[in-house]
Amino acid sequence: MSAPVTTQVEPPPPPPSSRTPGALPAAARTNTLAIVALVRALVLPGPGSLVAIVLGHVALDQIRTSGEQGRGMALAGLILGYASLLLILVVLVVVLFFTVHSVGEAPFVYSLK
């Protein structure tokens, strides 16, 4: 009796990889100015709002050209900076309005009759 003939086919080798085994891809950097813009908008909402706005715009430009991470932080810094600046301007206009309209009016005088 003869033994059955079996043909054993080996799988093809895997394609060559540019990565070394066990190496992870490098994480993208987060833009530092985006972080600073967000922190300035949160920590110092009044005086820091102008700084947050400027840094947020610069960070967005850097992110667009370099491909770094942090676009959301830059946008959050911008939004909070503009909102804070708008709130300050509204308060100043209201105070100025009531100050101008109260000039010339007699102050309240209470008599004890």
MDTraj code that builds the backbone (N, CA, C; nanometers):
import mdtraj as md
import numpy as np

residues = "MET SER ALA PRO VAL THR THR GLN VAL GLU PRO PRO PRO PRO PRO PRO SER SER ARG THR PRO GLY ALA LEU PRO ALA ALA ALA ARG THR ASN THR LEU ALA ILE VAL ALA LEU VAL ARG ALA LEU VAL LEU PRO GLY PRO GLY SER LEU VAL ALA ILE VAL LEU GLY HIS VAL ALA LEU ASP GLN ILE ARG THR SER GLY GLU GLN GLY ARG GLY MET ALA LEU ALA GLY LEU ILE LEU GLY TYR ALA SER LEU LEU LEU ILE LEU VAL VAL LEU VAL VAL VAL LEU PHE PHE THR VAL HIS SER VAL GLY GLU ALA PRO PHE VAL TYR SER LEU LYS".split()
xyz = np.array([
    [0.0814, -0.1160, 0.0000],
    [0.0000, 0.0000, 0.0000],
    [0.0863, 0.1230, 0.0000],
    [0.0332, 0.2225, -0.0645],
    [0.1098, 0.3458, -0.0738],
    [0.0455, 0.4532, 0.0125],
    [0.1278, 0.5410, 0.0658],
    [0.0797, 0.6491, 0.1527],
    [0.0189, 0.7591, 0.0659],
    [-0.0857, 0.8240, 0.1163],
    [-0.1460, 0.9322, 0.0370],
    [-0.0462, 1.0476, 0.0200],
    [-0.0543, 1.1103, -0.0924],
    [0.0352, 1.2216, -0.1245],
    [-0.0305, 1.3506, -0.0751],
    [0.0412, 1.4235, 0.0058],
    [-0.0101, 1.5529, 0.0535],
    [0.0875, 1.6608, 0.0089],
    [0.0312, 1.7681, -0.0342],
    [0.1158, 1.8819, -0.0711],
    [0.0917, 1.9914, 0.0315],
    [0.1953, 2.0356, 0.0880],
    [0.1833, 2.1386, 0.1908],
    [0.2295, 2.2705, 0.1291],
    [0.1378, 2.3694, 0.1308],
    [0.1682, 2.5003, 0.0729],
    [0.1957, 2.5972, 0.1870],
    [0.3087, 2.6639, 0.1808],
    [0.3424, 2.7625, 0.2841],
    [0.2827, 2.8973, 0.2459],
    [0.2356, 2.9707, 0.3457],
    [0.1816, 3.1046, 0.3141],
    [0.2955, 3.1971, 0.2726],
    [0.2623, 3.2974, 0.1921],
    [0.3671, 3.3907, 0.1483],
    [0.4180, 3.4728, 0.2681],
    [0.5398, 3.5180, 0.2626],
    [0.5932, 3.5977, 0.3739],
    [0.5213, 3.7325, 0.3824],
    [0.5159, 3.7909, 0.5009],
    [0.4490, 3.9211, 0.5133],
    [0.5282, 4.0288, 0.4393],
    [0.4591, 4.1349, 0.3967],
    [0.5296, 4.2415, 0.3240],
    [0.6271, 4.3128, 0.4182],
    [0.7349, 4.3648, 0.3649],
    [0.8317, 4.4329, 0.4504],
    [0.7687, 4.5583, 0.5125],
    [0.8035, 4.5845, 0.6351],
    [0.7488, 4.6982, 0.7081],
    [0.8595, 4.7981, 0.7346],
    [0.8227, 4.9255, 0.7319],
    [0.9218, 5.0285, 0.7608],
    [0.9388, 5.0456, 0.9119],
    [0.8422, 4.9957, 0.9893],
    [0.8507, 5.0045, 1.1348],
    [0.9267, 4.8861, 1.1896],
    [0.9956, 4.9132, 1.2967],
    [1.0593, 4.8028, 1.3667],
    [0.9557, 4.7397, 1.4570],
    [0.9626, 4.6123, 1.4816],
    [0.8615, 4.5476, 1.5655],
    [0.8574, 4.6104, 1.7050],
    [0.7388, 4.6412, 1.7513],
    [0.7201, 4.6958, 1.8847],
    [0.7309, 4.8469, 1.8920],
    [0.7693, 4.9138, 1.7841],
    [0.7821, 5.0593, 1.7860],
    [0.6460, 5.1225, 1.7600],
    [0.6152, 5.2250, 1.8362],
    [0.4906, 5.2977, 1.8176],
    [0.5170, 5.4240, 1.7372],
    [0.4185, 5.4684, 1.6598],
    [0.4388, 5.5931, 1.5860],
    [0.4489, 5.7105, 1.6841],
    [0.5251, 5.8106, 1.6467],
    [0.5431, 5.9271, 1.7331],
    [0.4135, 6.0060, 1.7416],
    [0.3793, 6.0493, 1.8613],
    [0.2588, 6.1289, 1.8811],
    [0.2846, 6.2705, 1.8326],
    [0.1811, 6.3310, 1.7748],
    [0.1942, 6.4681, 1.7276],
    [0.2032, 6.5625, 1.8469],
    [0.2832, 6.6669, 1.8324],
    [0.3007, 6.7643, 1.9394],
    [0.1799, 6.8539, 1.9506],
    [0.1530, 6.9029, 2.0707],
    [0.0470, 7.0005, 2.0931],
    [0.1107, 7.1387, 2.0929],
    [0.0486, 7.2308, 2.0221],
    [0.1013, 7.3653, 2.0106],
    [0.0994, 7.4339, 2.1467],
    [0.2138, 7.4883, 2.1861],
    [0.2280, 7.5510, 2.3176],
    [0.1443, 7.6783, 2.3277],
    [0.1398, 7.7558, 2.2212],
    [0.0625, 7.8804, 2.2265],
    [-0.0872, 7.8536, 2.2416],
    [-0.1349, 7.7413, 2.1894],
    [-0.2759, 7.7064, 2.2069],
    [-0.3055, 7.6790, 2.3540],
    [-0.2129, 7.6106, 2.4203],
    [-0.2302, 7.5834, 2.5636],
    [-0.2293, 7.7137, 2.6424],
    [-0.1336, 7.8005, 2.6116],
    [-0.1223, 7.9276, 2.6843],
    [-0.2445, 8.0151, 2.6591],
    [-0.2966, 8.0163, 2.5371],
    [-0.4155, 8.0959, 2.5062],
    [-0.5349, 8.0497, 2.5893],
    [-0.5530, 7.9202, 2.5997],
    [-0.6641, 7.8677, 2.6775],
    [-0.6473, 7.8987, 2.8257],
    [-0.5264, 7.8813, 2.8774],
    [-0.5015, 7.9080, 3.0192],
    [-0.5224, 8.0558, 3.0491],
    [-0.4727, 8.1451, 2.9631],
    [-0.4900, 8.2893, 2.9862],
    [-0.6373, 8.3277, 2.9846],
    [-0.7143, 8.2681, 2.8962],
    [-0.8568, 8.3006, 2.8887],
    [-0.9310, 8.2503, 3.0117],
    [-0.8865, 8.1387, 3.0689],
    [-0.9545, 8.0839, 3.1860],
    [-0.9100, 8.1487, 3.3162],
    [-0.7805, 8.1732, 3.3309],
    [-0.7274, 8.2220, 3.4578],
    [-0.7490, 8.3725, 3.4732],
    [-0.7229, 8.4487, 3.3691],
    [-0.7383, 8.5943, 3.3755],
    [-0.8375, 8.6396, 3.2691],
    [-0.9676, 8.6219, 3.2938],
    [-1.0643, 8.6530, 3.1885],
    [-1.0678, 8.8001, 3.1489],
    [-1.0426, 8.8923, 3.2402],
    [-1.0461, 9.0343, 3.2062],
    [-0.9243, 9.0774, 3.1282],
    [-0.8130, 9.0968, 3.1979],
    [-0.6935, 9.1441, 3.1278],
    [-0.6311, 9.0389, 3.0368],
    [-0.6557, 8.9137, 3.0631],
    [-0.5972, 8.8088, 2.9809],
    [-0.6706, 8.7848, 2.8514],
    [-0.7850, 8.8501, 2.8325],
    [-0.8641, 8.8227, 2.7127],
    [-0.7933, 8.8703, 2.5863],
    [-0.7307, 8.9866, 2.5907],
    [-0.6581, 9.0339, 2.4726],
    [-0.5390, 8.9444, 2.4417],
    [-0.4695, 8.9005, 2.5456],
    [-0.3557, 8.8101, 2.5269],
    [-0.4040, 8.6769, 2.4703],
    [-0.5164, 8.6264, 2.5219],
    [-0.5705, 8.4992, 2.4734],
    [-0.6118, 8.5094, 2.3268],
    [-0.6672, 8.6234, 2.2881],
    [-0.7099, 8.6420, 2.1496],
    [-0.5888, 8.6425, 2.0559],
    [-0.4871, 8.7177, 2.0925],
    [-0.3675, 8.7256, 2.0073],
    [-0.2994, 8.5895, 1.9987],
    [-0.2792, 8.5253, 2.1142],
    [-0.2120, 8.3956, 2.1145],
    [-0.2942, 8.2891, 2.0424],
    [-0.4263, 8.2960, 2.0539],
    [-0.5123, 8.2005, 1.9850],
    [-0.4995, 8.2105, 1.8338],
    [-0.4953, 8.3337, 1.7828],
    [-0.4803, 8.3510, 1.6378],
    [-0.3430, 8.3050, 1.5905],
    [-0.2395, 8.3384, 1.6660],
    [-0.1045, 8.2946, 1.6289],
    [-0.0956, 8.1417, 1.6329],
    [-0.1566, 8.0819, 1.7359],
    [-0.1536, 7.9358, 1.7480],
    [-0.2263, 7.8692, 1.6315],
    [-0.3406, 7.9224, 1.5912],
    [-0.4123, 7.8642, 1.4772],
    [-0.3287, 7.8718, 1.3495],
    [-0.2583, 7.9817, 1.3309],
    [-0.1725, 7.9935, 1.2130],
    [-0.0587, 7.8923, 1.2179],
    [0.0036, 7.8765, 1.3349],
    [0.1118, 7.7792, 1.3486],
    [0.0614, 7.6362, 1.3286],
    [-0.0569, 7.6068, 1.3813],
    [-0.1144, 7.4722, 1.3678],
    [-0.1442, 7.4425, 1.2211],
    [-0.1938, 7.5427, 1.1505],
    [-0.2260, 7.5235, 1.0089],
    [-0.1000, 7.4937, 0.9277],
    [0.0107, 7.5600, 0.9609],
    [0.1320, 7.5405, 0.8813],
    [0.2141, 7.4196, 0.9254],
    [0.2142, 7.3882, 1.0556],
    [0.3019, 7.2814, 1.1041],
    [0.2317, 7.1476, 1.1219],
    [0.0995, 7.1476, 1.1292],
    [0.0272, 7.0227, 1.1491],
    [0.0259, 6.9746, 1.2926],
    [0.0558, 7.0633, 1.3869],
    [0.0538, 7.0249, 1.5282],
    [-0.0894, 7.0051, 1.5760],
    [-0.1017, 6.9485, 1.6943],
    [-0.2310, 6.9330, 1.7601],
    [-0.2623, 7.0607, 1.8383],
    [-0.3876, 7.0735, 1.8861],
    [-0.4230, 7.1846, 1.9730],
    [-0.5176, 7.2851, 1.9122],
    [-0.5770, 7.2511, 1.7983],
    [-0.6686, 7.3452, 1.7333],
    [-0.7888, 7.3759, 1.8228],
    [-0.8406, 7.2751, 1.8904],
    [-0.9558, 7.2955, 1.9786],
    [-0.9221, 7.3867, 2.0954],
    [-0.8023, 7.3714, 2.1506],
    [-0.7619, 7.4584, 2.2614],
    [-0.7450, 7.6020, 2.2140],
    [-0.6890, 7.6204, 2.0953],
    [-0.6729, 7.7556, 2.0412],
    [-0.8093, 7.8199, 2.0165],
    [-0.9023, 7.7421, 1.9620],
    [-1.0375, 7.7954, 1.9387],
    [-1.1081, 7.8273, 2.0701],
    [-1.0920, 7.7415, 2.1698],
    [-1.1539, 7.7682, 2.2998],
    [-1.0957, 7.8945, 2.3622],
    [-0.9647, 7.9133, 2.3510],
    [-0.9027, 8.0356, 2.4016],
    [-0.9548, 8.1581, 2.3297],
    [-0.9720, 8.1471, 2.1975],
    [-1.0269, 8.2584, 2.1202],
    [-1.1709, 8.2902, 2.1604],
    [-1.2526, 8.1883, 2.1703],
    [-1.3941, 8.2093, 2.2030],
    [-1.4088, 8.2702, 2.3419],
    [-1.3371, 8.2142, 2.4391],
    [-1.3444, 8.2688, 2.5750],
    [-1.2862, 8.4099, 2.5817],
    [-1.1806, 8.4352, 2.5071],
    [-1.1217, 8.5695, 2.5053],
    [-1.2162, 8.6715, 2.4459],
    [-1.2772, 8.6390, 2.3312],
    [-1.3731, 8.7316, 2.2706],
    [-1.4968, 8.7502, 2.3590],
    [-1.5452, 8.6426, 2.4205],
    [-1.6629, 8.6545, 2.5076],
    [-1.6320, 8.7420, 2.6287],
    [-1.5153, 8.7243, 2.6871],
    [-1.4755, 8.8050, 2.8021],
    [-1.4607, 8.9511, 2.7624],
    [-1.4000, 8.9761, 2.6491],
    [-1.3833, 9.1131, 2.6015],
    [-1.5182, 9.1780, 2.5731],
    [-1.6089, 9.1028, 2.5131],
    [-1.7427, 9.1543, 2.4856],
    [-1.8173, 9.1865, 2.6152],
    [-1.8053, 9.0996, 2.7138],
    [-1.8704, 9.1234, 2.8422],
    [-1.8155, 9.2491, 2.9092],
    [-1.6858, 9.2681, 2.9046],
    [-1.6254, 9.3873, 2.9629],
    [-1.6755, 9.5129, 2.8914],
    [-1.6829, 9.5080, 2.7594],
    [-1.7309, 9.6241, 2.6841],
    [-1.8769, 9.6548, 2.7132],
    [-1.9595, 9.5528, 2.7264],
    [-2.1011, 9.5743, 2.7583],
    [-2.1146, 9.6377, 2.8963],
    [-2.0392, 9.5884, 2.9929],
    [-2.0450, 9.6462, 3.1278],
    [-1.9993, 9.7911, 3.1250],
    [-1.8935, 9.8213, 3.0522],
    [-1.8459, 9.9597, 3.0435],
    [-1.9489, 10.0509, 2.9783],
    [-2.0153, 10.0052, 2.8737],
    [-2.1178, 10.0857, 2.8065],
    [-2.2352, 10.1101, 2.9003],
    [-2.2776, 10.0094, 2.9737],
    [-2.3903, 10.0257, 3.0665],
    [-2.3539, 10.1232, 3.1779],
    [-2.2355, 10.1094, 3.2335],
    [-2.1920, 10.2016, 3.3395],
    [-2.1816, 10.3430, 3.2853],
    [-2.1240, 10.3589, 3.1678],
    [-2.1129, 10.4910, 3.1063],
    [-2.2499, 10.5497, 3.0775],
    [-2.3423, 10.4680, 3.0293],
    [-2.4777, 10.5155, 3.0002],
    [-2.5450, 10.5697, 3.1261],
    [-2.5401, 10.4923, 3.2346],
    [-2.6058, 10.5369, 3.3565],
    [-2.5321, 10.6534, 3.4217],
    [-2.4029, 10.6621, 3.4027],
    [-2.3280, 10.7749, 3.4572],
    [-2.3639, 10.9029, 3.3837],
    [-2.3719, 10.8985, 3.2520],
    [-2.4041, 11.0174, 3.1734],
    [-2.5470, 11.0611, 3.1990],
    [-2.6392, 10.9686, 3.2104],
    [-2.7794, 11.0052, 3.2298],
    [-2.8116, 11.0451, 3.3731],
    [-2.7251, 11.0176, 3.4654],
    [-2.7524, 11.0591, 3.6030],
    [-2.6936, 11.1961, 3.6333],
    [-2.6069, 11.2468, 3.5476],
    [-2.5499, 11.3806, 3.5678],
    [-2.6584, 11.4830, 3.5383],
    [-2.6725, 11.5788, 3.6223],
    [-2.7733, 11.6818, 3.6046],
    [-2.9025, 11.6534, 3.6765],
    [-2.9242, 11.5340, 3.7182],
    [-3.0435, 11.5036, 3.7952],
    [-3.0136, 11.5296, 3.9420],
    [-3.1118, 11.5796, 4.0109],
    [-3.0936, 11.6048, 4.1530],
    [-3.0876, 11.4720, 4.2271],
    [-2.9962, 11.4625, 4.3212],
    [-2.9927, 11.3390, 4.3979],
    [-3.1158, 11.3267, 4.4850],
    [-3.1451, 11.2069, 4.5214],
    [-3.2612, 11.1851, 4.6072],
    [-3.2365, 11.2497, 4.7429],
    [-3.3314, 11.3312, 4.7873],
    [-3.3199, 11.3947, 4.9174],
    [-3.4399, 11.3479, 4.9999],
    [-3.4108, 11.2928, 5.1123],
    [-3.5175, 11.2482, 5.1998],
    [-3.5328, 11.3490, 5.3106],
    [-3.6546, 11.3969, 5.3253],
    [-3.6795, 11.4897, 5.4357],
    [-3.7501, 11.4174, 5.5491],
    [-3.7230, 11.4615, 5.6655],
    [-3.7823, 11.3988, 5.7830],
    [-3.8929, 11.4886, 5.8369],
    [-4.0003, 11.5037, 5.7661],
    [-4.1122, 11.5856, 5.8104],
    [-4.2156, 11.5041, 5.8785],
])
top = md.Topology()
chain = top.add_chain()
for i, resn in enumerate(residues, 1):
    res = top.add_residue(resn, chain, resSeq=i)
    for name in ("N", "CA", "C"):
        top.add_atom(name, md.element.get_by_symbol(name[0]), res)
traj = md.Trajectory(xyz[None], top)
